[in-house]
Amino acid sequence: MSRPRLSSIRAKFLIGSSVALLGSGAISYVLVARAVKSQSFANMEAIAGGLARNIALQAAPLIAFESRNELKKTLDLVRANPDFAYASITDQDHVTLEAINANLIPPHVCTQQTGVDFAGGTMHIATPVIDNGKTWGYFHLGLSLARMQRDLRDLQLFALVAILALGAAGLLFLWWLLEFTISRPLAHLRTASQELAAGSFPAPLLVTSSDEIGDLAGQFNRMVVELEGVATVKQQLLEKMEESTANALAASRMKSEFLANMSHEIRTPMNGVLGMTGLLLDTKLSEEQRDFAETVRYSAESLLSIINDILDFSKIEAGKLAFDSVDFDVIPVLEGAVELLADRAQAKGLEIAVLIGDEVPPALRGDAGRIRQVLVNIVGNAVKFTESGEVVVSVVKEGESTSHVGLRFAVRDTGIGITPEARKHLFVPFTQADGSVTRKYGGTGLGLAISKQLVEMMGGKLTIESEPGVGSTFAFTVWLHKAEAPPVSSVPATAPPAATLDGLSVLIVDDNTTNRQIIRHYVESWGMRSTEASDGVEALAFLHEAALLATPFDLAILDAQMPRVDGFTLARKIRSSESLAEVRLVMLSAISSRATLADLNEAGISQFLNKPVRKRQLLECLLRLLGVEEMVPEHGDAVSRHLEARARIGLGRVPRVLVVEDNMVNQKLALLLLRKLGYTGEAVSNGKDALDIMERSAYDMILMDCQMPEMDGYEATKEIRRLENGARHIPIIAMTASAMEGDAEKCLAAGMDDYIAKPVDTRTLAATLERWAISAAALPLE
Amino acid sequence: MNRRILAICIQGGLLLASAGGQQSGAPFAIIVNKVNRYDSLNRAKLGYIFLGKISRWPWGAEVVPVDVRGNPPARAVFVKSILKTTVEDLNAYWIDQKMTRNADPPMRVADWAAVKHMVAAKPGAVGFIPADMVDGTVKVLAVE
């Protein structure tokens, strides 16, 4: 929609009024011209007629007495007429008596009345000369119309010019009128409207007339005032809104910051509670005391879990969540997460299984902790909401680019499922699937919300498929950077040495289809031939059949927990059968199973594995079974493992660790842990004291808390490094209360070598200490 | 046709009557000079002459109408029958003519004998006298 231009009004007006004026002018001209013409002719006729009649009156006696002279004189009188063309007088027999310009006289027919003829530009009048009732003769008069016509033409021209001039004058006048009454005011109005449309408020229009335009201008002005008022109100509202938004945001941010900052304050005492409880449980306790202590630990762990969720959530909101970028092996992370929950799952009678895809690379870079956190949350939910059946956790390679690998993690369960209603609220913080869930299942309702955020912050997306009553599948894909070198701890889990297993036949016995499939997948990737049996009866049938065909199975993997005929019973049956004596047996058992070594020996089983089955563990087990690897007992608690660590370090003595920690409980805890792990240690309360004590004694490692009064961990570390001056390098491990953005960098920048998060996890501490003890051993102690 | 013949007969009769010098029933006779070429004139022409509308005879001689003074009965008859008007109107006419054209009425001589003498003397003269006074000194015009 184009705006009509004001000039087009002018144009329209111009054209319109021109046409009108021109039209009326033309019409009037034509009418006037015709009137004038006919009037002229009438005049001429009248004059001629009068003249003729006059002459006729005088002529009678002259004609009667044939007075030619007199007649001539009379005609001469007529000649004076300016239009005179010709004239003649005849007697009653039409014999010309006298004439002037006789040659011009046209032939004619006379009647008794005066006759008028127009021919060849001449008006001809013929009048009979009648007197006393007697026609004496005829008088003919010819008047030239040339002059009349000339006059007419002149008049016409004049009229034309006059009409045009008047028309032009009229047009100009109308134009002027239009301009002043409409065009100008309209232009002002238009300008003002444009201004208004562009957003600024125009000055009030001058109301110069009391007509419609003036009224419009007045209305416009009122409208502008209105709009100005509205704009002011709007502005005020906007300002108020901005203010309240800013306030709200500020308040929210303050809250999140507060929580994020409080992390340290909260975790420190938790560290104490959990640590001490753990140590307490390691001591000799009565049934009752153990029960109480375990309850305390369980409660503390729940509390810690809730606190972590809340702190994580607020960190995410405050935008202070940072992701690690460390090289790690994803397989142990997955298996570890599942192991955490395996107990709980198997206690409910659920099968829990792990499936590692073939092409999952062993080395990737990312935040292992967060990935584990998400997995624990999702698997935990799966276990929580499944009453019977299985939970299968898998990771497969989804894609690969030059720099990244995409991994798809999935957790499938046969649980109660999620209704479409519940799905809406799934990721909303602090809500459960429905009200009954909290009562029945517990939980803060933050876990999934955090998991979703974490996954998305890692560039992935958390997806859900679910059918109520059938089960659910939670899945997410993350793209992790390829790592340059595989981490130290990885052991190739895919290729068995020199095709040892290739071609061997194995019978897989498990009532759970998924488990069978997973194991089958693994063994076939090592070149073995496998057969599946879903219960003991079927298994025995296969075994006997194979034996009969002289192609007995080399191995049989048995699931301990099976309905009707359980694994142990089956094992005994196999052992008691002569033909099956050569078959080597591996037992898969739930972690919570109370089976002892004695049970295994009695059943004739030399190897067993905990469920969920880990690929590497399975491989090692099979190899051991075939006598390739040394028998190493699977059960190893932290203590024995790290006693070995010490042996491997080759220090020949117990390593000394300095603990720098301002909290007394944590100090005590740390020392006790160290002792448990086979180290010796001393503790000081701040950085200054640390420097002092280091002057007196030498240490192999330092555990440094970051936040301390007087001199904090960073300062102390910097000072220590300065004093070292490149001579020797004591491994300093930071203990941080929170993984805030920049914390890791801060620690490393200050000169620290590693960090562990508080509350300190025993296993993590052990692993970290071991790692750095080995490197410390490379340098001699002063 | 018959009427025309009758008219001619009557006129012929009258003509004969007047040629004898006497008009039986007609109180006056129109006289002209002997040289006058007309033998008769119609009433309209006579009218023209005596009303001053004509000034020359076709042969160029000047027309001289002669009137008598006073108002003898023959004159009234002449005025009535030839000029088709009354003596009073005639007077008015001549006043008007004098005013507008500065035209004079015909000369008025003393008596019938004077008229006769004038007509006989002037070649272009024309007048009227009682019919019984006509003699050989003047020519009589028949009235058509």
Chai-1 contact restraints between the chains, C-beta under 6 A:
chainA,res_idxA,chainB,res_idxB,connection_type,confidence,min_distance_angstrom,max_distance_angstrom,comment,restraint_id
A,P61,B,Y48,contact,1.0,0.0,6.0,A-B,restraint_1
A,P61,B,K53,contact,1.0,0.0,6.0,A-B,restraint_2
A,P61,B,I54,contact,1.0,0.0,6.0,A-B,restraint_3
A,A64,B,K45,contact,1.0,0.0,6.0,A-B,restraint_4
A,A64,B,Y48,contact,1.0,0.0,6.0,A-B,restraint_5
A,F65,B,I54,contact,1.0,0.0,6.0,A-B,restraint_6
A,F65,B,P58,contact,1.0,0.0,6.0,A-B,restraint_7
A,E66,B,P58,contact,1.0,0.0,6.0,A-B,restraint_8
A,S67,B,R56,contact,1.0,0.0,6.0,A-B,restraint_9
A,N132,B,A44,contact,1.0,0.0,6.0,A-B,restraint_10
A,K134,B,A44,contact,1.0,0.0,6.0,A-B,restraint_11
